[in-house]
Amino acid sequence: MAGSARSNNVRPLGAGRAKRPAPGPKLFAYDRALGVRFVAGADEAGRGCLAGPLVAAAVLFDFERLRKADIRTLAALNDSKRQTPAARAELYPLIMRIATKVAIVSRCAPGIDNRGLHVTNLAALREALMGVAREGCICLSDGFPVAPVGYEQRAVIKGDATSAAIAAASVIAKETRDRYMRRVDERIPGWGFAQHVGYASPEHRSAIERYGVTPLHRMSFQSAAYQQLALG
């Protein structure tokens, strides 16, 4: 029949493209290979923001109770920066349900200004890990060594794309912080917090030029945006 034959030179859309494997199982395999029952991971969100809190989260997985179905449920788990807002929102309750324990720690702008960003970050990560750690667990952190008292701790380079526990903490911290910034936008309109959630976007810098700063802004944070706006 005319027109029914497909040319050998024409391929269906998507033909030959290998389906990208889900990242979650690989991340869980890394944690399981540590050879302990409990693995805790910690990460933070908002470290590089001009405004809003720094939020650290820690997630504990129990590999004696974790089922294959749980890993399938979290197959899309990955570094929160590689996730869409919709994907993070979907993963958040799943992590909360499957994790053995979750801890969330927040530090406000004045606290960051008083103690310094790096010191505040490490202290928040340590507190979060101490909130979930239990005897015999390994505590993992993304990049920075945290050393919670009494537990083995390892800093993992690019940990949020390597370890399931760190990736889960990354999602929890980011989603928690974004939800807070969206609520703040309702109370303090004009700065666009719901859109940029405190990061140094052009829109955020423009809002600072027009309206100045709010109590949410970190005045000690020496970013290019603050230097350009002469706010330091």
C-alpha positions, 0 to 999 in steps of 0.5 A, spaced: 500 500 500 502 506 498 505 510 504 505 504 508 512 502 508 517 506 512 524 508 509 530 504 512 533 511 513 527 514 517 527 512 525 522 513 530 522 518 534 527 516 540 529 510 537 536 508 539 536 512 545 538 508 551 533 510 557 537 513 562 537 509 569 534 511 575 539 514 580 536 512 586 538 504 586 546 506 585 546 511 591 543 506 595 548 501 593 553 506 595 551 506 602 549 499 603 556 497 601 559 501 607 557 494 611 553 497 617 546 497 618 545 504 619 547 510 615 546 517 616 547 523 611 547 530 612 546 536 607 544 543 607 540 548 603 541 556 602 548 556 603 549 561 598 543 565 599 543 573 600 536 572 604 533 567 608 535 561 613 540 556 612 537 549 613 541 543 614 537 536 614 539 529 616 536 522 614 537 515 617 536 509 613 536 502 616 539 497 611 536 491 615 529 494 614 529 497 608 525 493 602 527 493 595 520 496 594 522 502 598 528 503 593 524 502 587 519 508 591 525 512 591 528 510 584 528 518 582 532 520 588 538 524 586 542 531 588 536 536 589 540 541 585 538 536 579 531 535 581 525 539 579 521 543 584 515 538 582 520 532 583 522 534 590 515 536 592 514 528 590 520 525 593 519 529 600 513 525 603 516 519 600 523 520 604 519 522 610 515 515 610 521 511 608 527 514 612 528 511 619 529 518 622 529 525 619 532 531 623 531 538 620 535 544 623 535 552 621 539 558 622 536 565 621 540 571 618 542 574 624 545 568 627 549 567 620 551 574 621 554 573 628 557 566 627 559 566 620 557 562 614 562 556 614 561 556 622 554 556 622 553 551 616 558 546 620 554 547 626 547 546 623 550 539 619 553 536 626 546 538 630 542 535 624 546 528 624 546 528 632 539 528 631 538 522 627 545 518 629 545 511 633 550 506 635 554 503 630 552 508 624 556 511 619 555 519 618 556 522 611 556 529 610 557 532 603 564 535 602 565 538 609 567 533 615 563 534 620 565 529 626 559 528 630 561 526 637 561 519 638 560 516 631 564 515 625 564 520 620 566 521 613 566 527 608 563 525 601 565 529 595 559 530 591 556 526 596 549 528 594 550 525 587 553 519 591 550 517 597 542 516 598 542 518 605 546 525 603 541 525 597 535 524 601 537 530 606 539 534 600 532 534 598 529 535 605 533 541 606 531 544 599 524 543 600 523 545 607 527 551 605 523 553 599 516 552 602 518 557 608 521 562 603 514 561 599 510 563 605 515 569 607 513 571 600 506 572 602 508 576 608 513 580 605 511 581 598 515 585 593 522 582 593 520 575 589 522 570 595 517 565 592 521 565 585 528 566 587 528 563 594 533 568 597 538 567 591 542 572 588 538 572 581 537 579 577 530 580 580 532 579 587 538 584 586 533 589 582 528 588 588 534 590 593 536 596 589 528 598 589 526 597 596 532 595 600 533 589 605 529 586 610 530 582 616 531 576 612 537 579 608 544 576 611 548 583 611 555 579 613 555 575 606 560 578 602 557 576 595 558 580 588 551 582 589 552 586 595 558 589 593 555 592 587 549 594 591 554 597 596 550 594 602 556 591 606 
